[in-house]
């Protein structure tokens, strides 16, 4: 039986190192780029009210829902002009941090240039 561990490549700033990985490192969740079309809760809390429904067209800055945390009501606002695709929370639901609340899609607005 071999006690030798398999060496793997670790690349840091273009330099390749031979190393062994710990179990924790090998089983980690890979980082993914955030999806701007999905709104996640930034703190745990309770959904107090929802002001939109699927297929609603919403302007940037409009309030989508109220999230209460530590006795404060936080307004979750639309980050850009778009349409509500799906709502993943319900009124009076308690949600954790980083919980998917709303899926949105940008509106295809064409800029008209006058000459």
N, C-alpha and C positions, 0 to 999 in steps of 0.2 A: 504494500500500500504506500502510495506516494504522499508525502506531506507538503510537497511543493505546490504553491498556489500559482494559478495562471496569471501571467502578466498581461495587462491591457494598456492600450494607448490612452493617455490623457494629454490633451492639447491645450496649452495655455499661451495665449498671444503668439500663436504660430509655432511654438516650440513643442515637440513631441517628447513626452516622458513615458517610460515604462513603469507601471505601478500595479498594485493590487487594490481593489475596491473593497470597502467595508460592505456588509450586508445592508446597512442603512442607506448608503450611497447608491448601491445597485437597485434598491427597491423604491427610490424616491419618485415622486410624481414630477414628470417633466414640465418645465415652464412653457406656457403657451401665450401667445400674444393676445391681449384682451380684444373681445369682439365689440366694436362700438355700437352694434345693433342690439345688444343685450344689456339691460339695466339690472345691476345686482345691488342688494342692500349693502350699505356701507357700515351699518351698525345693526346689532340685533334689536328687534322691537316688535310692536304690534301695528298691523295695518288698520288705521282708524277709518279711512274712507278712500274710495276709488272714484275718480272723476271721469274716467274714459272707459270705452269699451272697444273690442276689436273692430277694425276697419274705420275707426275715427281718424280724421286727418287733424293733426295737432301742430301748432306753430311752436317755434323755439321759445323756451321760457315758460310755457303754460304748465300749470301744476297737473301732474298725472295722478298722484296719490299722496296721502298723509301717512307718515310712519312715526309712531310715538315711541320714544325711547327716553328713559330716565325722566319721565313726566314732561318731556318737551316734544312738541309736534314738529316734525321735519317734513318740509315739502319736497317731494321728488319731482323735479322739473324735466321737461323735454329738452334734450341737448341740442337738437336741430329740428328743422321742419321735417315732418315725417308722418307715417301712418302706423297705427297700433296693429301689430300682427297677432300677438297673443298675450294674455295676462295670466301669470302663474301664481297669483296670490288671491286671497279672498278677504273680504272685510272681517275684522276682528281676529284674523289669523296671526299667531305669533311666529315670527321667522328669525332664523339665525343670521349672523353676518355672512356676507357673500352668497346670499340666496337669490336665485334668479327671480326677478319680479315681473319684468315686462320685456317682450321682444318688440322691436320697432324696425321699420325700414325707411330709408330716406325717400322723400318725394323727388321725382325727377322734374325739377324745375328748370325750365329753359330760360335763359336770360335773353331778353329781346333788346337788341342794340338798335337805337334810332340813329339814322344818318341824316 
